[in-house]
């Protein structure tokens, strides 16, 4: 029997597009553009926000 998993909420900072490629303006020796990858700092490149965790108090 399949297990149903609730969909995780999409990150509000990147709208689900967590990684982008940015050109640096230079070219490599073979003529291709030099690029770097940038990840969303809020979701750390996952595209989803973490689920809310219940805070429990330890001790009395």
PDB file with one MODEL, atoms N, CA, C and O in Angstrom:
MODEL        1
ATOM      1  N   UNK A   1       0.840  -1.161   0.000  1.00  0.00           N
ATOM      2  CA  UNK A   1       0.000   0.000   0.000  1.00  0.00           C
ATOM      3  C   UNK A   1       0.896   1.240   0.000  1.00  0.00           C
ATOM      4  O   UNK A   1       1.831   1.317   0.798  1.00  0.00           O
ATOM      5  N   UNK A   2       0.631   2.203  -0.873  1.00  0.00           N
ATOM      6  CA  UNK A   2       1.497   3.382  -0.929  1.00  0.00           C
ATOM      7  C   UNK A   2       1.305   4.287   0.288  1.00  0.00           C
ATOM      8  O   UNK A   2       0.211   4.403   0.841  1.00  0.00           O
ATOM      9  N   UNK A   3       2.387   4.908   0.673  1.00  0.00           N
ATOM     10  CA  UNK A   3       2.316   5.857   1.777  1.00  0.00           C
ATOM     11  C   UNK A   3       2.122   7.248   1.189  1.00  0.00           C
ATOM     12  O   UNK A   3       2.796   7.637   0.236  1.00  0.00           O
ATOM     13  N   UNK A   4       1.205   7.973   1.766  1.00  0.00           N
ATOM     14  CA  UNK A   4       0.924   9.323   1.295  1.00  0.00           C
ATOM     15  C   UNK A   4       1.735  10.314   2.114  1.00  0.00           C
ATOM     16  O   UNK A   4       1.666  10.328   3.343  1.00  0.00           O
ATOM     17  N   UNK A   5       2.492  11.131   1.428  1.00  0.00           N
ATOM     18  CA  UNK A   5       3.332  12.136   2.067  1.00  0.00           C
ATOM     19  C   UNK A   5       2.781  13.507   1.706  1.00  0.00           C
ATOM     20  O   UNK A   5       2.534  13.796   0.536  1.00  0.00           O
ATOM     21  N   UNK A   6       2.593  14.336   2.701  1.00  0.00           N
ATOM     22  CA  UNK A   6       2.095  15.685   2.452  1.00  0.00           C
ATOM     23  C   UNK A   6       3.163  16.497   1.720  1.00  0.00           C
ATOM     24  O   UNK A   6       4.344  16.400   2.056  1.00  0.00           O
ATOM     25  N   UNK A   7       2.770  17.294   0.728  1.00  0.00           N
ATOM     26  CA  UNK A   7       3.755  18.115   0.031  1.00  0.00           C
ATOM     27  C   UNK A   7       4.325  19.184   0.956  1.00  0.00           C
ATOM     28  O   UNK A   7       3.604  19.801   1.740  1.00  0.00           O
ATOM     29  N   UNK A   8       5.624  19.386   0.848  1.00  0.00           N
ATOM     30  CA  UNK A   8       6.271  20.396   1.674  1.00  0.00           C
ATOM     31  C   UNK A   8       6.024  21.768   1.076  1.00  0.00           C
ATOM     32  O   UNK A   8       5.963  21.895  -0.147  1.00  0.00           O
ATOM     33  N   UNK A   9       5.880  22.799   1.895  1.00  0.00           N
ATOM     34  CA  UNK A   9       5.644  24.147   1.376  1.00  0.00           C
ATOM     35  C   UNK A   9       6.839  24.663   0.579  1.00  0.00           C
ATOM     36  O   UNK A   9       7.993  24.407   0.925  1.00  0.00           O
ATOM     37  N   UNK A  10       6.544  25.384  -0.479  1.00  0.00           N
ATOM     38  CA  UNK A  10       7.590  25.963  -1.326  1.00  0.00           C
ATOM     39  C   UNK A  10       8.193  27.171  -0.622  1.00  0.00           C
ATOM     40  O   UNK A  10       7.487  27.937   0.035  1.00  0.00           O
ATOM     41  N   UNK A  11       9.492  27.330  -0.765  1.00  0.00           N
ATOM     42  CA  UNK A  11      10.218  28.442  -0.143  1.00  0.00           C
ATOM     43  C   UNK A  11       9.679  29.774  -0.668  1.00  0.00           C
ATOM     44  O   UNK A  11       9.540  29.954  -1.877  1.00  0.00           O
ATOM     45  N   UNK A  12       9.383  30.685   0.220  1.00  0.00           N
ATOM     46  CA  UNK A  12       8.866  31.992  -0.158  1.00  0.00           C
ATOM     47  C   UNK A  12       9.928  32.938  -0.669  1.00  0.00           C
ATOM     48  O   UNK A  12       9.607  33.950  -1.292  1.00  0.00           O
ATOM     49  N   UNK A  13      11.187  32.629  -0.418  1.00  0.00           N
ATOM     50  CA  UNK A  13      12.263  33.505  -0.854  1.00  0.00           C
ATOM     51  C   UNK A  13      12.634  33.269  -2.312  1.00  0.00           C
ATOM     52  O   UNK A  13      12.933  34.214  -3.042  1.00  0.00           O
ATOM     53  N   UNK A  14      12.614  32.001  -2.736  1.00  0.00           N
ATOM     54  CA  UNK A  14      13.038  31.690  -4.107  1.00  0.00           C
ATOM     55  C   UNK A  14      11.894  31.141  -4.961  1.00  0.00           C
ATOM     56  O   UNK A  14      12.096  30.858  -6.142  1.00  0.00           O
ATOM     57  N   UNK A  15      10.710  30.986  -4.395  1.00  0.00           N
ATOM     58  CA  UNK A  15       9.527  30.470  -5.100  1.00  0.00           C
ATOM     59  C   UNK A  15       9.772  29.120  -5.745  1.00  0.00           C
ATOM     60  O   UNK A  15       9.217  28.839  -6.808  1.00  0.00           O
ATOM     61  N   UNK A  16      10.579  28.288  -5.136  1.00  0.00           N
ATOM     62  CA  UNK A  16      10.807  26.945  -5.639  1.00  0.00           C
ATOM     63  C   UNK A  16      11.912  26.824  -6.676  1.00  0.00           C
ATOM     64  O   UNK A  16      12.126  25.744  -7.225  1.00  0.00           O
ATOM     65  N   UNK A  17      12.619  27.921  -6.953  1.00  0.00           N
ATOM     66  CA  UNK A  17      13.761  27.891  -7.869  1.00  0.00           C
ATOM     67  C   UNK A  17      15.017  28.158  -7.044  1.00  0.00           C
ATOM     68  O   UNK A  17      15.520  29.281  -7.040  1.00  0.00           O
ATOM     69  N   UNK A  18      15.535  27.135  -6.337  1.00  0.00           N
ATOM     70  CA  UNK A  18      16.573  27.339  -5.336  1.00  0.00           C
ATOM     71  C   UNK A  18      17.980  27.570  -5.872  1.00  0.00           C
ATOM     72  O   UNK A  18      18.817  28.137  -5.170  1.00  0.00           O
ATOM     73  N   UNK A  19      18.258  27.141  -7.106  1.00  0.00           N
ATOM     74  CA  UNK A  19      19.600  27.274  -7.648  1.00  0.00           C
ATOM     75  C   UNK A  19      19.539  27.983  -8.985  1.00  0.00           C
ATOM     76  O   UNK A  19      18.749  27.616  -9.854  1.00  0.00           O
ATOM     77  N   UNK A  20      20.359  28.984  -9.147  1.00  0.00           N
ATOM     78  CA  UNK A  20      20.439  29.705 -10.414  1.00  0.00           C
ATOM     79  C   UNK A  20      21.888  29.704 -10.878  1.00  0.00           C
ATOM     80  O   UNK A  20      22.812  29.589 -10.073  1.00  0.00           O
ATOM     81  N   UNK A  21      22.069  29.833 -12.172  1.00  0.00           N
ATOM     82  CA  UNK A  21      23.406  29.912 -12.746  1.00  0.00           C
ATOM     83  C   UNK A  21      23.620  31.329 -13.254  1.00  0.00           C
ATOM     84  O   UNK A  21      22.797  31.867 -13.995  1.00  0.00           O
ATOM     85  N   UNK A  22      24.722  31.919 -12.850  1.00  0.00           N
ATOM     86  CA  UNK A  22      25.031  33.300 -13.187  1.00  0.00           C
ATOM     87  C   UNK A  22      26.301  33.330 -14.027  1.00  0.00           C
ATOM     88  O   UNK A  22      27.298  32.695 -13.687  1.00  0.00           O
ATOM     89  N   UNK A  23      26.252  34.079 -15.134  1.00  0.00           N
ATOM     90  CA  UNK A  23      27.461  34.209 -15.939  1.00  0.00           C
ATOM     91  C   UNK A  23      28.353  35.277 -15.332  1.00  0.00           C
ATOM     92  O   UNK A  23      27.868  36.287 -14.822  1.00  0.00           O
ATOM     93  N   UNK A  24      29.655  35.049 -15.388  1.00  0.00           N
ATOM     94  CA  UNK A  24      30.600  35.990 -14.810  1.00  0.00           C
ATOM     95  C   UNK A  24      31.065  37.032 -15.815  1.00  0.00           C
ATOM     96  O   UNK A  24      31.711  38.012 -15.443  1.00  0.00           O
ATOM     97  N   UNK A  25      30.740  36.825 -17.096  1.00  0.00           N
ATOM     98  CA  UNK A  25      31.155  37.779 -18.120  1.00  0.00           C
ATOM     99  C   UNK A  25      32.442  37.391 -18.820  1.00  0.00           C
ATOM    100  O   UNK A  25      32.813  38.006 -19.820  1.00  0.00           O
ATOM    101  N   UNK A  26      33.122  36.385 -18.312  1.00  0.00           N
ATOM    102  CA  UNK A  26      34.357  35.935 -18.962  1.00  0.00           C
ATOM    103  C   UNK A  26      34.078  34.649 -19.725  1.00  0.00           C
ATOM    104  O   UNK A  26      33.020  34.038 -19.577  1.00  0.00           O
ATOM    105  N   UNK A  27      35.034  34.254 -20.536  1.00  0.00           N
ATOM    106  CA  UNK A  27      34.893  33.023 -21.310  1.00  0.00           C
ATOM    107  C   UNK A  27      36.033  32.071 -20.970  1.00  0.00           C
ATOM    108  O   UNK A  27      37.132  32.494 -20.613  1.00  0.00           O
ATOM    109  N   UNK A  28      35.749  30.785 -21.089  1.00  0.00           N
ATOM    110  CA  UNK A  28      36.757  29.763 -20.862  1.00  0.00           C
ATOM    111  C   UNK A  28      37.652  29.680 -22.101  1.00  0.00           C
ATOM    112  O   UNK A  28      37.304  30.248 -23.136  1.00  0.00           O
ATOM    113  N   UNK A  29      38.784  28.996 -22.027  1.00  0.00           N
ATOM    114  CA  UNK A  29      39.671  28.891 -23.190  1.00  0.00           C
ATOM    115  C   UNK A  29      39.013  28.260 -24.429  1.00  0.00           C
ATOM    116  O   UNK A  29      39.437  28.527 -25.554  1.00  0.00           O
ATOM    117  N   UNK A  30      37.986  27.430 -24.231  1.00  0.00           N
ATOM    118  CA  UNK A  30      37.335  26.836 -25.393  1.00  0.00           C
ATOM    119  C   UNK A  30      36.147  27.660 -25.893  1.00  0.00           C
ATOM    120  O   UNK A  30      35.442  27.216 -26.799  1.00  0.00           O
ATOM    121  N   UNK A  31      35.909  28.840 -25.330  1.00  0.00           N
ATOM    122  CA  UNK A  31      34.897  29.766 -25.823  1.00  0.00           C
ATOM    123  C   UNK A  31      33.571  29.761 -25.093  1.00  0.00           C
ATOM    124  O   UNK A  31      32.698  30.567 -25.414  1.00  0.00           O
ATOM    125  N   UNK A  32      33.391  28.894 -24.136  1.00  0.00           N
ATOM    126  CA  UNK A  32      32.130  28.865 -23.396  1.00  0.00           C
ATOM    127  C   UNK A  32      32.137  29.927 -22.305  1.00  0.00           C
ATOM    128  O   UNK A  32      33.197  30.356 -21.849  1.00  0.00           O
ATOM    129  N   UNK A  33      30.949  30.344 -21.893  1.00  0.00           N
ATOM    130  CA  UNK A  33      30.849  31.357 -20.842  1.00  0.00           C
ATOM    131  C   UNK A  33      31.159  30.743 -19.480  1.00  0.00           C
ATOM    132  O   UNK A  33      30.741  29.623 -19.184  1.00  0.00           O
ATOM    133  N   UNK A  34      31.887  31.479 -18.663  1.00  0.00           N
ATOM    134  CA  UNK A  34      32.204  31.049 -17.300  1.00  0.00           C
ATOM    135  C   UNK A  34      30.977  31.312 -16.429  1.00  0.00           C
ATOM    136  O   UNK A  34      30.466  32.432 -16.416  1.00  0.00           O
ATOM    137  N   UNK A  35      30.495  30.302 -15.701  1.00  0.00           N
ATOM    138  CA  UNK A  35      29.306  30.458 -14.867  1.00  0.00           C
ATOM    139  C   UNK A  35      29.596  29.997 -13.442  1.00  0.00           C
ATOM    140  O   UNK A  35      30.519  29.222 -13.189  1.00  0.00           O
ATOM    141  N   UNK A  36      28.775  30.500 -12.519  1.00  0.00           N
ATOM    142  CA  UNK A  36      28.814  30.055 -11.131  1.00  0.00           C
ATOM    143  C   UNK A  36      27.382  29.734 -10.706  1.00  0.00           C
ATOM    144  O   UNK A  36      26.436  30.307 -11.247  1.00  0.00           O
ATOM    145  N   UNK A  37      27.214  28.833  -9.754  1.00  0.00           N
ATOM    146  CA  UNK A  37      25.897  28.482  -9.234  1.00  0.00           C
ATOM    147  C   UNK A  37      25.669  29.219  -7.923  1.00  0.00           C
ATOM    148  O   UNK A  37      26.566  29.306  -7.084  1.00  0.00           O
ATOM    149  N   UNK A  38      24.464  29.746  -7.753  1.00  0.00           N
ATOM    150  CA  UNK A  38      24.089  30.432  -6.516  1.00  0.00           C
ATOM    151  C   UNK A  38      22.869  29.728  -5.933  1.00  0.00           C
ATOM    152  O   UNK A  38      21.893  29.479  -6.640  1.00  0.00           O
ATOM    153  N   UNK A  39      22.927  29.408  -4.647  1.00  0.00           N
ATOM    154  CA  UNK A  39      21.837  28.702  -3.978  1.00  0.00           C
ATOM    155  C   UNK A  39      21.096  29.656  -3.053  1.00  0.00           C
ATOM    156  O   UNK A  39      21.689  30.585  -2.505  1.00  0.00           O
ATOM    157  N   UNK A  40      19.799  29.426  -2.881  1.00  0.00           N
ATOM    158  CA  UNK A  40      18.974  30.242  -1.988  1.00  0.00           C
ATOM    159  C   UNK A  40      19.460  30.046  -0.548  1.00  0.00           C
ATOM    160  O   UNK A  40      19.548  28.910  -0.082  1.00  0.00           O
ATOM    161  N   UNK A  41      19.775  31.128   0.161  1.00  0.00           N
ATOM    162  CA  UNK A  41      20.261  30.981   1.535  1.00  0.00           C
ATOM    163  C   UNK A  41      19.158  30.596   2.526  1.00  0.00           C
ATOM    164  O   UNK A  41      19.449  30.050   3.590  1.00  0.00           O
ATOM    165  N   UNK A  42      17.906  30.874   2.187  1.00  0.00           N
ATOM    166  CA  UNK A  42      16.822  30.570   3.126  1.00  0.00           C
ATOM    167  C   UNK A  42      16.525  29.075   3.189  1.00  0.00           C
ATOM    168  O   UNK A  42      16.340  28.522   4.273  1.00  0.00           O
ATOM    169  N   UNK A  43      16.478  28.417   2.021  1.00  0.00           N
ATOM    170  CA  UNK A  43      16.149  26.983   2.003  1.00  0.00           C
ATOM    171  C   UNK A  43      17.370  26.113   1.755  1.00  0.00           C
ATOM    172  O   UNK A  43      17.259  24.888   1.715  1.00  0.00           O
ATOM    173  N   UNK A  44      18.529  26.727   1.589  1.00  0.00           N
ATOM    174  CA  UNK A  44      19.803  26.032   1.357  1.00  0.00           C
ATOM    175  C   UNK A  44      19.775  25.161   0.105  1.00  0.00           C
ATOM    176  O   UNK A  44      20.361  24.079   0.072  1.00  0.00           O
ATOM    177  N   UNK A  45      19.081  25.655  -0.929  1.00  0.00           N
ATOM    178  CA  UNK A  45      19.086  24.974  -2.212  1.00  0.00           C
ATOM    179  C   UNK A  45      18.110  23.832  -2.360  1.00  0.00           C
ATOM    180  O   UNK A  45      18.223  23.059  -3.311  1.00  0.00           O
ATOM    181  N   UNK A  46      17.151  23.693  -1.457  1.00  0.00           N
ATOM    182  CA  UNK A  46      16.184  22.606  -1.571  1.00  0.00           C
ATOM    183  C   UNK A  46      14.907  23.044  -2.283  1.00  0.00           C
ATOM    184  O   UNK A  46      14.245  22.216  -2.909  1.00  0.00           O
ATOM    185  N   UNK A  47      14.548  24.315  -2.204  1.00  0.00           N
ATOM    186  CA  UNK A  47      13.321  24.802  -2.819  1.00  0.00           C
ATOM    187  C   UNK A  47      12.101  24.694  -1.933  1.00  0.00           C
ATOM    188  O   UNK A  47      11.018  25.151  -2.299  1.00  0.00           O
ATOM    189  N   UNK A  48      12.272  24.086  -0.758  1.00  0.00           N
ATOM    190  CA  UNK A  48      11.155  23.898   0.163  1.00  0.00           C
ATOM    191  C   UNK A  48      11.531  24.405   1.545  1.00  0.00           C
ATOM    192  O   UNK A  48      12.701  24.405   1.929  1.00  0.00           O
ATOM    193  N   UNK A  49      10.530  24.830   2.276  1.00  0.00           N
ATOM    194  CA  UNK A  49      10.767  25.222   3.660  1.00  0.00           C
ATOM    195  C   UNK A  49      10.644  23.988   4.530  1.00  0.00           C
ATOM    196  O   UNK A  49       9.941  23.041   4.175  1.00  0.00           O
ATOM    197  N   UNK A  50      11.307  23.992   5.640  1.00  0.00           N
ATOM    198  CA  UNK A  50      11.225  22.837   6.543  1.00  0.00           C
ATOM    199  C   UNK A  50       9.883  22.877   7.256  1.00  0.00           C
ATOM    200  O   UNK A  50       9.296  23.942   7.449  1.00  0.00           O
ATOM    201  N   UNK A  51       9.418  21.728   7.633  1.00  0.00           N
ATOM    202  CA  UNK A  51       8.155  21.659   8.341  1.00  0.00           C
ATOM    203  C   UNK A  51       8.329  22.197   9.754  1.00  0.00           C
ATOM    204  O   UNK A  51       9.407  22.107  10.340  1.00  0.00           O
ATOM    205  N   UNK A  52       7.270  22.748  10.281  1.00  0.00           N
ATOM    206  CA  UNK A  52       7.318  23.300  11.633  1.00  0.00           C
ATOM    207  C   UNK A  52       7.485  22.171  12.634  1.00  0.00           C
ATOM    208  O   UNK A  52       6.793  21.156  12.562  1.00  0.00           O
ATOM    209  N   UNK A  53       8.381  22.350  13.540  1.00  0.00           N
ATOM    210  CA  UNK A  53       8.616  21.337  14.560  1.00  0.00           C
ATOM    211  C   UNK A  53       7.969  21.770  15.864  1.00  0.00           C
ATOM    212  O   UNK A  53       7.970  22.949  16.219  1.00  0.00           O
ATOM    213  N   UNK A  54       7.427  20.811  16.553  1.00  0.00           N
ATOM    214  CA  UNK A  54       6.810  21.103  17.843  1.00  0.00           C
ATOM    215  C   UNK A  54       7.923  21.275  18.875  1.00  0.00           C
ATOM    216  O   UNK A  54       8.821  20.440  18.980  1.00  0.00           O
ATOM    217  N   UNK A  55       7.853  22.342  19.616  1.00  0.00           N
ATOM    218  CA  UNK A  55       8.844  22.585  20.655  1.00  0.00           C
ATOM    219  C   UNK A  55       8.381  21.881  21.917  1.00  0.00           C
ATOM    220  O   UNK A  55       7.274  22.119  22.402  1.00  0.00           O
ATOM    221  N   UNK A  56       9.205  21.042  22.430  1.00  0.00           N
ATOM    222  CA  UNK A  56       8.887  20.353  23.665  1.00  0.00           C
ATOM    223  C   UNK A  56       9.832  20.819  24.746  1.00  0.00           C
ATOM    224  O   UNK A  56      11.006  21.098  24.501  1.00  0.00           O
ATOM    225  N   UNK A  57       9.309  20.894  25.912  1.00  0.00           N
ATOM    226  CA  UNK A  57      10.108  21.339  27.049  1.00  0.00           C
ATOM    227  C   UNK A  57      10.703  20.120  27.741  1.00  0.00           C
ATOM    228  O   UNK A  57       9.991  19.174  28.078  1.00  0.00           O
ATOM    229  N   UNK A  58      11.977  20.153  27.942  1.00  0.00           N
ATOM    230  CA  UNK A  58      12.658  19.055  28.618  1.00  0.00           C
ATOM    231  C   UNK A  58      12.760  19.387  30.096  1.00  0.00           C
ATOM    232  O   UNK A  58      13.208  20.473  30.464  1.00  0.00           O
ATOM    233  N   UNK A  59      12.355  18.480  30.918  1.00  0.00           N
ATOM    234  CA  UNK A  59      12.391  18.713  32.355  1.00  0.00           C
ATOM    235  C   UNK A  59      11.025  19.151  32.862  1.00  0.00           C
ATOM    236  O   UNK A  59      10.035  19.136  32.131  1.00  0.00           O
ATOM    237  N   UNK A  60      10.996  19.539  34.127  1.00  0.00           N
ATOM    238  CA  UNK A  60       9.713  19.900  34.727  1.00  0.00           C
ATOM    239  C   UNK A  60       9.401  21.333  34.628  1.00  0.00           C
ATOM    240  O   UNK A  60       8.348  21.768  35.095  1.00  0.00           O
TER     241      UNK A  60
ENDMDL
END
